Every structure is written in C-alpha cells, then in structure tokens.
Amino acid sequence: MELTIRIGGEEKVIKAVDETGDRARDLTQPLADFGERMVRKISKRLSGPALKERTSRLKGSLTHEEMADTGEISAGGGPGEVDYAAIHHYGGTIRPKKKKFLTIPFPGGPADKRVPLRAADFADTFVAKGIIFQKRGEDIVPLFILKKSVEIPARPYMYAEDADWEYLNGSVADFIAGAWA
C-alpha cells in the first residue's frame, strides 16, 4: 500500500527551501552586521574609566572581517600596530626594554599629556628619590616616576555578552528566512 501526500504549490515550497539553503551557505551579511555592532560596543568599553583614553590608537585599531561562515573581531593589529592591546585585556608586568627604568609621567605634571612626552624631551632635569624633576627658574617640577616594572591589571574589553549572541542568532535566523532586504 502506498500513501502519497500532495501539497498545493509545492514548486513554491521547493524554491523557498532551495533559497534558504543558498542563504545559509553565505552568512557574510549577518556576520558583518554583528562585527560592526561589536566594534561599536568594544569602542565604548575603551572609553570607560578603567582604560583612560589618551591617543585613541587602541580604539582605532578595532577591526572586523567576515567570510561566508566565520567572523573575526580584532584589536591591536594593522598599520600602526598597537603593541599594548593584549596587556590591557589580559594584564601583566611591563618592564623596560632598553633602559634601566620605566618613566611614568607624574600625574598632572607637564609630561602627563594626551600625546605622552619622553624624559629626553625636557632640559635641566635631575633625579632624586626615584623621580625625574625639572628645574624651572626658582621652581622644581616633578616630571616622571621611575619604576623597574609596573603591574597592569587585567581589564578585559574584547568579549561578547549573552545579549550579543542572542542578537547574532536572531540576525542569522532572519537572514536565512529571507527577512533581510
């Protein structure tokens, strides 16, 4: 005994299933949308109190790249590579590479600028009690604190929250169903 079920307009159903399959093979559009969303959210995190924005280089290094089935969001790469991207995210110890000490701009002092200055940029300096001072006429101004190393706490900024994953799942489902223009 044979049982056959016929659906009226089956050609339309077959065509819709075929189109859905085609859209499911290339998710570049919803992944690009998600990448843009994440770059905006991460950029906001970099402007918060934990990471005091000075030059915007780290924020400017945020990128996203998509292919048919994968997406990547990254920070720190590209032209003008930002070598401190990972230490801000994971934390760690910073030690001087070429000199004996790190020179940390004295908070609120002349070297504490949006574009940091170097100790060599100042004349009439001397060192006392681990601080580089500058003599300015009768005044003595602190410029830099000297440190053998500095501990940077982890301040994660490269992450997606549950709401972000829900957004991505919804976007992909809408895209596959043909709800995107």
C-alpha positions as CSV (number, residue, x, y, z in Angstrom):
1,M,0.0,0.0,0.0
2,E,1.3,3.4,-0.9
3,L,0.5,6.7,0.7
4,T,1.0,10.0,-1.1
5,I,0.6,13.4,0.3
6,R,0.4,16.3,-2.1
7,I,0.9,19.9,-1.1
8,G,-0.6,22.5,-3.3
9,G,2.0,24.9,-4.7
10,E,4.9,22.5,-3.9
11,E,7.1,24.2,-6.5
12,K,7.0,27.4,-4.3
13,V,7.9,25.3,-1.3
14,I,10.8,23.6,-3.0
15,K,12.1,27.0,-4.4
16,A,11.9,28.6,-0.8
17,V,13.8,25.7,0.7
18,D,16.4,26.0,-2.1
19,E,16.8,29.7,-1.5
20,T,17.1,29.2,2.3
21,G,19.9,26.7,1.7
22,D,21.7,29.2,-0.5
23,R,21.4,31.9,2.1
24,A,22.6,29.5,4.8
25,R,25.8,28.8,2.9
26,D,26.9,32.5,2.9
27,L,26.4,34.3,6.2
28,T,28.7,37.2,5.4
29,Q,26.0,39.9,5.7
30,P,24.7,39.0,9.2
31,L,28.3,38.4,10.4
32,A,29.4,41.8,9.1
33,D,26.4,43.4,10.9
34,F,27.5,41.6,14.1
35,G,31.1,42.7,13.6
36,E,30.1,46.4,13.3
37,R,27.9,46.1,16.4
38,M,30.8,44.5,18.4
39,V,33.3,47.1,17.3
40,R,30.9,49.9,18.5
41,K,30.4,48.1,21.9
42,I,34.1,47.4,22.4
43,S,35.0,51.0,21.4
44,K,32.7,52.2,24.2
45,R,34.4,50.0,26.7
46,L,37.7,51.5,25.8
47,S,36.4,55.0,26.7
48,G,35.4,54.0,30.2
49,P,37.1,54.7,33.5
50,A,39.2,51.6,33.5
51,L,41.1,52.5,30.4
52,K,41.8,56.2,30.2
53,E,41.8,57.0,26.5
54,R,44.8,59.1,25.6
55,T,45.5,58.7,21.9
56,S,42.6,56.6,20.6
57,R,45.1,54.3,18.9
58,L,43.7,51.2,20.5
59,K,40.2,52.2,19.7
60,G,41.3,53.0,16.1
61,S,42.8,49.5,15.7
62,L,39.5,47.7,16.2
63,T,38.5,45.8,13.0
64,H,36.1,43.1,11.9
65,E,36.4,40.7,9.0
66,E,33.9,38.2,7.7
67,M,33.8,35.3,5.4
68,A,30.9,33.0,4.4
69,D,30.9,31.1,7.7
70,T,33.2,32.9,10.1
71,G,33.7,36.4,11.5
72,E,36.7,37.8,13.4
73,I,36.9,40.9,15.5
74,S,40.4,42.1,16.5
75,A,42.3,44.9,18.2
76,G,45.9,46.0,18.0
77,G,46.8,44.9,14.5
78,G,47.1,46.6,11.2
79,P,49.1,49.7,10.2
80,G,50.4,51.5,13.3
81,E,50.2,48.3,15.3
82,V,49.1,48.8,19.0
83,D,51.5,46.7,21.0
84,Y,49.7,47.3,24.3
85,A,46.3,45.8,23.2
86,A,46.9,42.4,24.8
87,I,48.3,43.7,28.1
88,H,45.3,45.9,28.6
89,H,43.0,42.9,28.0
90,Y,44.9,40.2,29.9
91,G,47.0,42.2,32.3
92,G,50.7,41.5,33.1
93,T,54.0,43.0,34.1
94,I,55.7,45.7,32.0
95,R,59.5,46.0,32.2
96,P,61.8,48.4,30.4
97,K,63.2,47.0,27.1
98,K,66.3,49.3,26.5
99,K,66.8,51.3,29.7
100,K,67.1,50.6,33.4
101,F,63.7,52.1,34.4
102,L,60.3,52.9,33.0
103,T,59.4,56.6,33.0
104,I,55.8,57.1,34.2
105,P,54.5,60.6,33.7
106,F,53.9,62.3,37.0
107,P,50.1,62.6,37.4
108,G,49.0,66.1,36.4
109,G,52.6,67.1,35.6
110,P,54.0,68.6,32.3
111,A,54.7,65.2,30.9
112,D,51.2,63.8,31.5
113,K,49.7,64.8,28.2
114,R,47.4,63.3,25.6
115,V,50.4,62.5,23.5
116,P,53.0,61.4,26.1
117,L,56.4,63.1,26.2
118,R,59.7,61.4,26.9
119,A,62.2,62.3,29.6
120,A,64.6,63.2,26.8
121,D,62.2,66.0,25.7
122,F,63.0,68.0,28.9
123,A,66.1,70.1,29.7
124,D,67.5,70.9,33.1
125,T,66.4,67.6,34.7
126,F,67.8,65.7,37.7
127,V,66.8,62.5,39.5
128,A,66.0,62.3,43.3
129,K,64.2,59.6,45.2
130,G,63.0,57.8,42.1
131,I,61.6,60.9,40.4
132,I,62.8,62.9,37.5
133,F,62.5,66.6,38.2
134,Q,63.0,69.7,36.1
135,K,64.4,72.9,37.3
136,R,62.4,75.9,36.0
137,G,64.0,79.1,37.4
138,E,63.3,79.0,41.1
139,D,60.7,76.2,40.8
140,I,61.3,72.4,40.7
141,V,58.7,70.4,38.9
142,P,58.2,66.6,39.0
143,L,58.1,65.0,35.6
144,F,58.4,61.3,35.7
145,I,58.3,58.5,38.3
146,L,61.0,55.8,37.7
147,K,59.9,52.2,38.1
148,K,61.7,48.9,37.4
149,S,58.4,47.3,36.5
150,V,54.7,48.0,36.6
151,E,51.8,45.6,37.1
152,I,48.9,46.2,34.8
153,P,45.6,44.7,36.0
154,A,43.5,42.7,33.5
155,R,40.8,45.0,32.1
156,P,39.0,42.8,29.5
157,Y,37.3,44.7,26.7
158,M,37.2,42.0,23.9
159,Y,34.2,39.9,24.8
160,A,30.6,39.3,23.7
161,E,27.8,39.2,26.2
162,D,24.8,36.9,26.1
163,A,22.7,39.6,24.5
164,D,25.2,39.9,21.7
165,W,25.0,36.2,21.0
166,E,21.2,36.4,21.0
167,Y,21.4,39.3,18.5
168,L,23.7,37.2,16.3
169,N,21.4,34.1,16.4
170,G,18.4,36.3,15.6
171,S,20.1,38.0,12.7
172,V,21.3,34.7,11.2
173,A,17.8,33.2,11.6
174,D,16.2,36.3,10.0
175,F,18.8,36.3,7.2
176,I,18.2,32.6,6.4
177,A,14.4,33.1,6.5
178,G,14.8,35.9,4.0
179,A,13.7,38.7,6.3
180,W,16.7,40.8,5.3
181,A,16.2,43.2,2.4
